[in-house]
Amino acid sequence: MNLVDSFADISRFVQLRRDIHRHPELGFEEHRTSRLVADLLREWGLEVHTGIAGTGVVGVLRCGEGKRTIGLRADLDALPLQEENQFPHRSTHDGRMHACGHDGHTTMLLAAAWHLSRSKDFNGTVNFIFQPAEEMGKAGALKMIEDGLFERFPCEAVFALHNFVTGQVGDFALNHGALMASSNTWRATLHGRGTHASLPHTGIDPVGAVIDLAQQLQSLLPRVVPSTERALLAVTQLQGSDAPNVIPDLAWVGGTVRTFSVEATDAIETGLRRLADGIAAAHGCRAEVTFRRASPPVVNHEKEARFAADVMREVVGADRVQDDFPAVMGAEDFAHMLRARPGCYAFIGNGDGGHRLPDHGPGPCIIHNTSFDFNDEIIPVGASYFVRLAQRWLAQP
């Protein structure tokens, strides 16, 4: 590997990452984490802006007379999960944990800011974007944009990394187009007329209608989305009565939809509404459907993706960069930034869990698992990528 020399000793950043892991905060509640980030950036001499979309932070670093600009983004928030790990840096807050590695993403970007603030070996402006509320469909990226992110901090292009189970530790994976799916949530509520369960003929049962709808939805996609296009509709929630002897006034079913095009999303939403109305009518109920589009697909821009891949090869070698990685059904609100500015989103290999300390949880080391932990070995790899990316981008004519 060709890592930045400053990262030969990363002990301070390992401690920092584990401190953030110990103190997880949910979306738009990242007050301690934001203060920590802002204080470090100020200590290193950056121009610091806080309160963007509530708890977002942007650090601005300028050097030379160059007019070019670049945005590097990390996410701050944790997940509402109970950590099963028992090692010393486990979460100190019940019901919250860094189960997606945002503690590591923040640390990698801070490490890059630290190095560039010391070396000043670039020519232009680097905007270090620390975004709140990526998880749970809260769209912190969109809210930063609506709060004037790119007007206040011009970026010719934006880049981000996310840890992933892919290849060896420190490998990179990306592609030159759609890398992740859109994220959409839906709920169909069927309204009937409640009664005692022993007298079903005196009411209108919405539970049976919801069960019927949930089953019919399993075959909706082949009827509305071309077979050449990938899409997913998952039924993940179903709620009826709170009591075993009550037919409720209403019942609902919900889940998620993932697609790689607006056209597929439109077709699924239309089909879902039509199916809900038809089944509700057949059962004598009334349907009410909500369909929320949390984030669009993550679509990399070809020029920026190829540029990023070249930088990755410089850092880890050509054999450790897969630039035709197949798109995954996960979602990421960095998609909003890629709709506003050119850029590239990529994965960095976190390993299979062999890095975890003793007393880790029993589950796999996979994101959104209660036994997950970020791999500190990739801090210098991701930080070196961000450093070289900024240097190379700003050095272009």
N, C-alpha and C positions, 0 to 999 in steps of 0.2 A: 504493500500500500504506500501511497505517496501523501501522507498526512501532513498537516501544518505542524511545524516544529514546536510551536507553543503548546501543543496538546500532548507532548510527551508525558507530562504529568497532569492528569485530570482529576486528582484527588479532591480539589476544592469543588469541582463541578459534580462529582459523585455525591459529595456531602450535600451540595445544594439540591440536587435532584431528589435525594432521599428526604430532605427536609420538606420539600414541596409535597412529596408522597405522603408524609406523615400528616399533612394539614390540607386535605382535599376540600375543595369548595365547589358547589354546584353553579350552574349557569347564571350569570348576572349577580352572583354572590361572591365573586372571587376577590374580596377586599384585601385579605392578607396577601394573597399571591400577587395581586396588582401592585400593592405597596412594595413588596419585596423586589419585583421586577423594576419598578420605577426607581427605587433607591439605588439599586446596583447600576442601572444605566446612568443615573446622575453621578454616582461615584466615579464612573469611567469617563465622564465628560461629555456625554451625549445630551442633546436637547430633548427634553422629555415632555410628553403631552399625555395627560391622564383624563379619565372620565369620558372617553369616547365610547358611545353606546353603553354608558354606565360604568363598567369596570375595565374597558379596553385601554391599552397603553400603546403609544407609538414612540419609539426612540429614533431620533434623526441624527445621522452622522455624516458630516460633509468633509471633504478633503480635496484640495486643489481647486482648479478653475473649471473642471469638467461640468458640463450641463446635463449629462445623462443621469437617470435615476432608476432605482430598482426597489421593489418591495419584497421583503422576506417575512413570512408569516408563521406563527406558532399559535396553538390553542391552549387555553388556561384551565378549562373546567374539568371537573371530575364527574363520576356517575353515582346515582343513588343506589349503590350496592353495598352489602355488608361484606367486608374483606375477611377472607378465611385464612390468609397468611398470618403467621405469628412471629415473623422475624422482627428485629428491633425497629425497622422503619415502617412498620405497618400503620395503617390509618389510626389516628387518635380520635376519630369521630365515627361513632356507630352510624351505619346506614349510608356512608359516603366513602368512596375510594377512587383512586386513580387506576381504573381498570382498563383504560384505553391508551395509556402511555403519554398523556398530555404533559405530565410532569417531565418526561424525557424530551418531548418536543420543545417545551419552554427552555429547558436547560441547554439543549443544542444551540438554540438561537441566541441565548444569552452568552454562551461560550464564543460564538462567532462575533457578537458585538464587542466582547472583551478584547478579543484578538485585534480586530480592525481598529478599535479605539487606541490601542497601543502601537500598532505597526504603522497606521496611516499610509499604507501602501496601496492606495487606490485613488481614483480621480473622478469624483462625482458625488452623488448623494445616495446613501443607503437608508431606507426606511424599515426599521424593525417593528413589525406589526404583531402585537400580542392580543389575540382576539378572545373575548369572552364567549361563553354559551354556544359551543359548537354542537354539544350533545342534545338529545331529547327534542329535536326539531325546533329549538329556540331561535335558530337562524341569527346567531350573533354576527356572522359575516355580513349579512344583509343589513343589519341594524347599524353596523359601523359604516357601511357605504351610505346609508340614508343619513347618517350623522356627519357626512362630508369627508369621509376618509380620503378619497382620491382627489378631491378638490383642495383639501388642506395639505396633503402629502402626495404630490404628484408622483406616479409610478409608471414608467414606460411598460413594465411587466412585473408580474407577481409570481412568487414560487413558494412551495410548501412541501414538507415531507411528513410521512406518517409511517410509524413502525408497522411491520406486517410479518406474518409467518411465510417467508419466501426464501428459498435458496439457503446460502450460508449466512452466518452472522455478518452484517455489514454489506451484503449484496444490495444492489439497487434494482428496482423494477418500475417500468413505466411504459406508456405507449404514446403514439402521436395523435390520438383521438379520444374517444370516450373511454375513460378508465373506470368510472364508478357510475352507478345508476342514480336516477332521481329518487327522492324519498317522498312518499305521499301516504297519508293516513286517511282512513275512511271509517264511517260508522253508519249503519242502517238501523234505524229505530222503527219498529212496527207497533202501531197503536191499536189496541183492541178494547175489550171491556172486561174489567176484572170481576172475579166471582170466587166462590168457594170451590176448591178442587173437586169436591164430591158432587157439584152441580154444574158441570161444564156446559150444559145446554142453556144455562141462563146467562152466559157471557160470551165473549169472543176471545179465543185463546191466541195471544200473540207469540207464545213460546213455540208452539208447533210451526207457526209461520216462519219464525226466525231460523229454526232448525232446517226447514225446507230450503230457505234462502241460502244458508251456509252450505248446504250440499250442492245446490245448483251453481253456486259461485265457483266450485272446483272445475267446472267445465266451461267457464265464461271465456277465458283467454283464447282458446283455439277458434272461437267463433268471431272474435273481434280484432285480433292482432295477427298479422301475417306470420306464417310459420318460419319465415326467414329472419324474423326479428325476435330478440330475447326480451321477455317480460315476465313479471312474477306478480301474482296476487295471493296473499297469505291471509287466511282466517285465523286470527290469534286471540280473539276475545268473544265471549258470549255471556250475556247476563239476562236472567229472567227474574223470578220472584226471589225474595229473601226468605220466604217461608215455604215449607214443603207442602202445605195444604192450601195454598193461595194461587189462583190463576191471576197474574198481575194485569194491570191496565196496559203495560207496554213491556217489550223486551227488545234487546238490541244485540247486534253482532258487529264486530269491527276487525280491523287488521291493517295491513300495509300493502301498497302497490309500488313496485320498482320497475322502471322502464329506462330506455336510453333515447327516447324521442318524445317530443311534445305530442306528436300525432298518436302514439301508442297510449299515452296517458289520457288524452281526450277520448279515445275509443273505449278504453276501459271504464272511465267515469260514466260515459253515456250508457254503456251496456249495463253497468252496475245499477244505475238509476232506473233503467227500463225494467230490469229483472226484479228489482225490489218492488216497483209499482205493480208489476204483473202478479207476483206471488202474494203481495198484500191484498190485492183485489180478490184473488182466488180464495183467500182465507177470511174475507170480510173485514180486513184491517186497512189501516192507512199507513203509508210509508213516508218516512222522513230521512233523507240521506244527507250526510255532510261529507265532503271530500276536501281535504286540506293538502295543498302542495307545499311541502316544507322546503325542499330544495330541488333544483333541476339537476340533470346529469352533470358529472364532472367531466368536462371535455377539454382536453389539452389542446393548445395551439401548436401546430406542427413545427413552425420555426423555433419557438421557444423550447419545445420538447426535445428537438434535435440538439439545440444548444446545451440544454441541461444534461442530456445523455453524454455529450462530449466531455463536459466537466466531470461527470461521474467516472468516466473511463480514466481521466487524469488522476482521480483520487484513488480508485480501487483496482483499476485495470480493466481491460475490455472484456475479459472472461467473466467478470462479476457484475456486468450490467446487462439486464434483459430489457431491450427497448421495444419489444413487441408483446408485452405482458397482456394476457386476455382480460377483458373488462370483468369486474366483479359486481355483485348485486348489492354490496354495501353502498352507503351514501355519505356525502360530506358536504357541509355548507360552504366550503371553499369554492364550490361551483358558482356561487354568486359573484365572487371576486373574478373568476375566469370569464364570466359574462360581461363584467365591467372593464376588464383589462386583459391583454394577452398574458399567457403564462403557462406554467406546468406544475402539476401535482404528481408526486412520485412516492413509492414505497421504499423503505429501508429494512433489511432483514433483521428481525429481533431474536431469531433462534427458536429452539423448541422447548425452552425452559431449563436447560442445563445450567444456566447462569444463576438460577435462584438460590438464595441462601437456605441453609437448613431451617426447618419449621415453616416451609411454604405450605400453602393449602393443597388439598388432594386433587384439585382439578387441573386441567391442562393450562399451559401458559399461552392462552389465546385471548385477544382483546375481548372485553366485555364479559370476562370470566372472573369469578371472585377469588381465583388463585393467581391472577396475572401479576407480573411485575416487569417493568421496563428493564432492558438489558443495558447496563452502564457501559459495556464495551463499545457500543455504537455511538456514544456521545462524541468522541473525537472524529469519527467518520462523518457523521451528519454535520458537525460544526465545520469540518474542513471543506465539505461540499458547499456550505453556505458562504464561507470565506472566498473560496475560489470562484464560485458563481458570481459573487458581487464584483470581484476584481476583474474577471474576464468580461462580464457584461458591460461594466463601465469603461473598459478599455477599448470597446468597439468605436470605430469612427462615427 
